[in-house]
Amino acid sequence: MEKRKIKIFLLFFVLMFMLSACGSIGDGTENTEQTSSEDLTSVAEVETTSEAETDGGKLEEGRYSCSYTDHCVYTYATGYDEDDRGSGARIIRSKEELTAYCEANKKIFDFDYKGKKDDSFNSVTSNYDENWFAANQLLLIPHGGTLGFNYEAIACDLIVGENCYVTLAVTVEEQVPELYSDAYERYFMIVELHNTNIPDQAEIVCTWETVHKTKEYVKVDTVLENGGLPEGDYACPYTSKIIYTYSELMYGQGDQWPENRVITSKAELAAFCDDYKTTFDFDYRQKLGETECISFNEATAAYDEKLFEERQLILIPSTGTVGVDYSVTDCRLIIGADDSALLEAELETRSGKLTTFDSCDFFVIIEIP
């Protein structure tokens, strides 16, 4: 009788255990479904998650643009070491974290310093209270640059990879003005991340693109009929391309380096190539990574007499660095008081992903009607 009671008790215990296990599995499934539909504010407390979230829920593998607002404020590095960037870029999730960050770095940065800007780090971040952090996060990027440059975050993407590996990729554009000093300056990029939950394990990758704009001029008064336009500055329709070439000469060396010029016919183009065939290798193909660019001769092969009846070419020889992105961002016709005309081309130089320390020569080819 005693043994029978023991067996019944054991059987009852096993059944209760099985029912309990089944209930746990069911509860877990429901929690998972509920979590996937919650917004970021309720999920933000889960510090162990490696999944990125937005208002729409969890993100699948891919690249997503973040909603953000950026500020650039100068600071002063009172104890800056070349081997220490002041704790690096980081995500701030609360007012308490922000206060702790400033306290930990107060011997490195003067957070009240304004430089030549109206706002300091402290004045910009003073409005970030707990209500603000309830729906936003803050990305702080301390960095060094040149006094007078303009800095702007031009992209902020969340990249979700395999196994929920998350990367926050931010691109900062350094805009070089026409006049600037060589003085070194410290600054913070303060990026407000709106309605996005960046997990603790996310890697932060910051990329800087330096943008420098210059202007080139070509006399076109004997070529373009300005139609009696009054003195002024006029937008000029255009298409353009950058074609690499090769020369053993230094940029602008003597009479052997050509000036900017207008080409109005197939014969003029052929004469130009013949005149400078010992200066440039017009069949040269520059390699950018695994890509081989077309040569000058290949790029201009389609310019026949029929094309020149509708448009003209502006050739601007230049030199630069392999891998840097060069482009024409504006083209204008400037009419002088004496009815003379200048074509003004704005060239943009942007550091690229394949930038090297190797020099190169190239032609800016602009087609105008």
Beta strands, then each sheet from edge to edge (+ up, - down):
strand 1: 53-54
strand 2: 57-58
strand 3: 62-65
strand 4: 67-77
strand 5: 90-92
strand 6: 109-110
strand 7: 136-146
strand 8: 150-160
strand 9: 166-176
strand 10: 184-194
strand 11: 196-197
strand 12: 203-219
strand 13: 232-235
strand 14: 239-245
strand 15: 261-263
strand 16: 287-288
strand 17: 291-292
strand 18: 312-321
strand 19: 325-335
strand 20: 341-350
strand 21: 359-368
sheet 1: 2+ 1- 11+
sheet 2: 3+ 8- 9+ 12+ 20- 19+ 13-
sheet 3: 5+ 7- 10+ 4- 6+
sheet 4: 14+ 21- 18+ 15-
sheet 5: 16+ 17-
end
